[in-house]
Amino acid sequence: MAHKKRALAVTASVSAMALALSACGSSSKSSSSSATTAGSGATSATTSGATLTGACAPYSQYAGHPGTVTIFGSILAPESTSLETSWSQFEKCTGITIQYTGSNSFESQLPVEVEGGSPPDLAVIPQPGLLAEMVNTGAVKKPPAQTVANENNWPSIWKTLATVNGTFWAAPESANMKTLVWYSPQQFAANGWTVPTTWQQLMTLSAQIASSGKMKPWCGGISSGTATGWPSADWLSQIVLSDFGPTVYSNWVAGKVKFSSPQIQAAMTIVKNWMQNPAWVNGGFGGVSSIATTTFQDAGLPILKGQCAMLQQASFYEAQLPTGTTVGSAPTDQAYAFYLPPVNPSLGSNYTPIMGGGEFTTAFSSAPSVQMVQNYLSSPEWADSRIKVAPGWVSANTKVDKSLYTDPIDQLSAKYLSDPNSTFEFSADDSMPAAVENEFWKAMTAWFSGSESQSAAAAQVDAAWSSAG
């Protein structure tokens, strides 16, 4: 989930400067009308817009409600900088100031703020499970009609993910592809290594690199504040999807297939042989247990130093690469990624499992200014604006101008995310109830640190499911 999966170690809180509406031309003419309700879960909203001119003309539909809107999320610098840049023109033209606060304790802090009666106006929630928990508190406000209408520009699965108890609550803001392996084309070319296209080839390459003595084939890190453990949860989730298919995966997410089941235990064993192999990890950091204490942001940096060859991580990892890193598939490029091939060939040569994540803009206020921000952040125009300033950021909004994807990783991600033949599933941990997700992260961390066995880790999460009902 961008989200915890993109949080940096330092909390960032940035308040956008309030800019006068007169910075863009507007006439004194204004109008207000009652919006119609569009679809289940929509709320009527009063649209009152000033007629803006010049560069501000496209923002007329959002004008007329100046004020301050607070947003809370898990996105921190450097990504939060591009996020704030993406809506700066909206602020300038509408007079709505957006105050964004990011925290790597977002998942634990948001419920506390909601329970304490002081939630943000909007929260960018990366987990459908946490979204459902917030909806069940009764504090979440239904989205305005235009936001609901904008949802039609997304594949139907995204509306399903944001639907709780039959009602649509939060428009998706972004999408990301997690089924990627980061590597250095420059390093591969120098060593004569070929990008694998099957799981067996990937394992053979790993053994080849390890036996060469030049470097460890894999590096990894799962430390991420209160969300520590999520990368290892992603590793397991991708193995389950690619080895056992979408039916077992969805039943596992729903708690119908236990962590102690033969399928999930088999998947954990594959992860153990892969990312807990002392001969294969953790290049640049230490032994297997160092994975538990290495931040996910730092995890792939040894690739650029020739200390490890590969990192399994999502498309948004690009934001963690040092400024000046060349990204692309050419033999001279320093970093790029390839599709993590599925484990089980018996599922068919055309089976292309994709695990991804995303974020959902959730409202705790129905003030007109808040609804205008909701409408804008659910629009393809905002997505276009974000793409222009944020390499490594992808939207599944079908109205997005795909020519704006000039970054190689964005192009690669968009290719798979938009492929109708791909089998897309949201990351398992993010789709589980929040209490189960938290235990999932803790259990995986304990397993990788060596303080808990594979069977004990599975039992820990199964116990959380029992408590969740």
Buried (B, 14 or more C-beta within 10 A) or exposed (E): BBBBBBBBEEBBEBEBEBBEBEBBBBEEEEEEEEBEBBBEBBBBBEBBBBBBEEEBEEBBBBBBBBBBBBBBBBBBBBBBBBBBBBBBBBBBBBBBBBBBBBBBBBBBBBBEBBEEEEBBBBBBBBBBBBBBBBBEEEBBBBBBBBBBBBBEBBBEEBBEBBBBEEBBBBBBBBBBBBBBBBBBBBBBBEBEBEBBEEBEEBBEBBBBBBEEEBBBBBBBBBBBBBBBBBBBBBBBBBBBBBBBBBEBBBBBBEBEBBBBBEBBBBBBEBBBEBBBBEEBBBBBBEEBBBBBBBBBBBBBBBBBEBBBBBBBBBBBBBBBBEEEBBBBEEEEBBBBBBBBBBBBEEBEEEBBBBBBBBBBBBBBBBBBBBBBBBBBBBBBBBBBBBBBBBBBBBBBBEBBEEEBBEBBBBEBBBBBBBEEEBBBBBBBBBBBBBBBBBBBBBBBBBBBBEEBEBEEBBBBBBBBBEEBE
